Structure formats: C-alpha cells, structure tokens
Amino acid sequence: MTYQRPAYEQVTIAHGRNTVTLRPTLRAAATLEARHGFPALFRALDDFNLSIISEIILATCSRREDAAAFLSRVEGRPLFPFFIPVRQPLAALVSMLTPAPDPNAKPSTGNPITWADVYAALYDRATGWLGWTPETAWNATPTEIDRAYAAHYEKLKAIHGSGEADKPAYDPREEVTEEQARSGIAQLKLNAKRGKR
C-alpha cells in the first residue's frame, strides 16, 4: 500500500489523553537531517530510541513547551505502550521532511546533492523567488516550498512565455552557405521565409 501524503502536512500523536501536533517544517528538516541523517531517524523509530524520538517531537512541535510537557508524561513509565501508537505517525512525519516526489519529474542525470544543499535551495527559493520572510520560509514544509515555487514558475511561464515558443522554428544560418551569404542570397531566403517580398 502506498502512503498518501495529506494536503496539509502535519501529524498528531497521542499518549493516553495527551496529544501534540507536529509539522515537518524546513527548520526541523534541516536540523534533524544534519544531526542524525534520514537512515538514523527511521532506525530510531524501529529501535524505539527515546532520545532521538524526543528530538523529532521537540523539533517538529510549533510550541516546544507543549512537546516538553508531552514527553514529561512518558518519563518513569513503561515505554512500549508509548511507542506503539506514535511509531507510525512519526514515520510519516519523518518522510514529510523531504519534498513530496513529483510524479511528472524526469529521472535526474546530474550529480547527487546533499540534503543540506536541498534545504539551502528550498530556503533560497522561498525567500528569493517567492519573497517570503525568513521566518515564513523556516516554518513552511519542504513540500509547501517546492509546490509554491513550481506554481510561481508556471505563472511566470504563462505571463512571459516559456522561452521555447519564442525560439524560431529554424535557424536561417543553417540553410545558407558561405558563398550565398556573401552574395546577398541569404537575405532573400530569409525574407521569403518570413513572407516578405
């Protein structure tokens, strides 16, 4: 079964009657990936690593004090009943720390880049191209920035053209020999193609 991301990326985890809502912001993504890397984050969920799971919760909760209060209710109690209900939502959350894949994207043939470079590029797009404040950029998710940038790019193409439609269908230089260019025949050919007399 394929995991379908929600339109608004966030998860809510619960332990007993206590709940906390978490968002995979660019700030959280950059912080957690730099500190642990994605393999270690997913492994922490499989291994029930309370230390890293606590970091995930603290980094993705908009109010750190809410996350701290939630985690304080876990201390000194059996951990297995806590891990079972939060593991799946946290796995979904960790996957949301990367931009949602574009089903129409062509496979990349370029060199691989680091996640730090991806997050820096997303920040640059949010603040540079989209004009968002740094705070807005850091609090948006990677997918939100990616989709907003793609929509902005499409808007610019619609307003100004894509550039490819502006290129001539032919290059007159390819059809003219050097001798014809010297004799002025090239200009006659070019005028004929443009419909001039």
VENBELQUI-V627723 format. One record per residue. N is the residue number from 1. RES is the residue in one letter. SS is DSSP state (~ for helix, > for strand, _ for the rest). PSI is psi in whole degrees, 0 to 359 (* if undefined). Layout:
BEGIN
n=(N	N)
res=(RES	RES)
ss=(SS	SS)
psi=(PSI	PSI)
END
This chain:
BEGIN
n=(1	2	3	4	5	6	7	8	9	10	11	12	13	14	15	16	17	18	19	20	21	22	23	24	25	26	27	28	29	30	31	32	33	34	35	36	37	38	39	40	41	42	43	44	45	46	47	48	49	50	51	52	53	54	55	56	57	58	59	60	61	62	63	64	65	66	67	68	69	70	71	72	73	74	75	76	77	78	79	80	81	82	83	84	85	86	87	88	89	90	91	92	93	94	95	96	97	98	99	100	101	102	103	104	105	106	107	108	109	110	111	112	113	114	115	116	117	118	119	120	121	122	123	124	125	126	127	128	129	130	131	132	133	134	135	136	137	138	139	140	141	142	143	144	145	146	147	148	149	150	151	152	153	154	155	156	157	158	159	160	161	162	163	164	165	166	167	168	169	170	171	172	173	174	175	176	177	178	179	180	181	182	183	184	185	186	187	188	189	190	191	192	193	194	195	196	197)
res=(M	T	Y	Q	R	P	A	Y	E	Q	V	T	I	A	H	G	R	N	T	V	T	L	R	P	T	L	R	A	A	A	T	L	E	A	R	H	G	F	P	A	L	F	R	A	L	D	D	F	N	L	S	I	I	S	E	I	I	L	A	T	C	S	R	R	E	D	A	A	A	F	L	S	R	V	E	G	R	P	L	F	P	F	F	I	P	V	R	Q	P	L	A	A	L	V	S	M	L	T	P	A	P	D	P	N	A	K	P	S	T	G	N	P	I	T	W	A	D	V	Y	A	A	L	Y	D	R	A	T	G	W	L	G	W	T	P	E	T	A	W	N	A	T	P	T	E	I	D	R	A	Y	A	A	H	Y	E	K	L	K	A	I	H	G	S	G	E	A	D	K	P	A	Y	D	P	R	E	E	V	T	E	E	Q	A	R	S	G	I	A	Q	L	K	L	N	A	K	R	G	K	R)
ss=(_	_	_	_	_	_	_	_	_	_	>	>	>	>	>	_	_	>	>	>	>	>	_	_	>	~	~	~	~	~	~	~	~	~	~	~	_	~	~	~	~	~	~	~	~	~	_	_	_	~	~	~	~	~	~	~	~	~	~	~	>	_	_	~	~	~	~	~	~	~	~	~	_	_	_	_	_	_	_	~	~	~	~	~	~	~	~	~	~	~	~	~	~	~	~	_	_	_	_	_	_	_	_	_	_	_	_	_	_	_	_	_	_	_	~	~	~	~	~	~	~	~	~	~	~	~	~	~	~	_	_	_	_	~	~	~	~	~	~	_	>	~	~	~	~	~	~	~	~	~	~	~	~	~	~	~	~	~	~	~	_	_	_	_	_	_	_	_	_	_	_	~	~	~	~	_	_	~	~	~	~	~	~	_	~	~	~	~	~	~	~	~	~	~	_	_	_)
psi=(134	136	127	122	143	157	319	112	111	160	154	129	151	146	108	231	4	132	157	141	135	140	136	70	164	321	312	318	311	320	309	320	319	323	322	329	152	320	319	327	315	322	323	324	322	326	1	46	99	326	309	323	320	320	320	314	315	321	332	353	133	331	105	325	329	317	318	320	319	313	330	335	351	330	138	11	163	134	331	315	336	315	321	309	340	344	308	313	325	325	319	319	315	322	332	353	351	152	145	138	142	117	341	359	143	148	138	139	1	182	146	148	162	161	326	320	322	313	323	319	320	318	315	318	318	315	325	303	317	342	20	154	158	319	318	317	313	331	354	159	158	321	318	317	315	314	320	320	316	319	320	318	316	321	315	321	319	323	314	356	157	349	322	325	337	345	142	150	341	161	109	336	336	339	0	129	167	322	318	322	321	328	355	358	330	317	323	317	317	316	321	319	329	355	15	159	*)
END
